[in-house]
Amino acid sequence: MNKILPILLFGLYAMPAFAGLNFDPVQMYLKENSRQRSTTVTIISTEDPKERIFEMSAVQWTQNEQGEDVHVPDDNILINPKNVVIKPNSKQIVRVGFTQPLISDELKIEKTWRIIFKEVTPVVEETGVTFLFNVSIPFFVGKQEKADLAIQAKQSNKNLILNVRNNANSHIQITKLEILDANKKEIAIKSEMKYLLKGQNHDFDIGSVNLGDLSQYKLMIFTDKSDLPLEMKIKG
């Protein structure tokens, strides 16, 4: 009996590589000053011995008051082709965008989508396990602002909670938080990949940490906005 197990790769922050497949890039952009109306993502097959079939679709991506992702199907995004067959040791370029260029007013504040690459069920074999991969790649359209974060610390059940709010009108992707003391010694680290869309916030649970005088510490935030981490003060 064949078992089919779907695997969802979502919120990626490094180039996804699985079963000999690479997706590049892992974030797609159409920026404010761009005259383009589309961008591309390339699927590359390297060591995968199997032929794989993918169907692509788009969802509008927002976040609710609890910071949870909300996805709504959107047929206004142009995806070409919408179905691809990836053969071993080959590559396929997929174009994503709009039928018409967006006007400048539409690009002043970032809009966000996700492009879903859903693997189609192959011919079922009599025995074995088949893994189907769904890949979700962010598609950011509009002005990219500089990082503008606000940090608020609180204690909950003896754990230090850092609330991070994104005050910019564009997204930020956080991958890691580090707390350093006055001697730049690492006190705590939190590795958690989280997208914050415009105006959104998230509580990062740092664990059982008691800092005492917050002014003696610095918070280093690793994001997709710069190769260097942001240096922030912690407020209680």
Sequence and secondary structure as in RCSB ss.txt:
>XXXX:A:sequence
MNKILPILLFGLYAMPAFAGLNFDPVQMYLKENSRQRSTTVTIISTEDPKERIFEMSAVQWTQNEQGEDVHVPDD
NILINPKNVVIKPNSKQIVRVGFTQPLISDELKIEKTWRIIFKEVTPVVEETGVTFLFNVSIPFFVGKQEKADLA
IQAKQSNKNLILNVRNNANSHIQITKLEILDANKKEIAIKSEMKYLLKGQNHDFDIGSVNLGDLSQYKLMIFTDK
SDLPLEMKIKG
>XXXX:A:secstr
 EEEEEEEE S  S  EETTEEEE SSEEEETT   SEEEEEEEESS  S EEEEEEEEEEEE TTS EEEEE T
TSEEESSEEEE TT EEEEEEE SS   GGGGSS EEEEEEEEE      SSEEEEEEEEEEEEEEE      EE
EEEEEETTEEEEEEEE SSS EEEEEEEEE TT  EEEEEEEEEEE TT EEEEEEES   SSGGG EEEEEESS
 SS EEEE B 
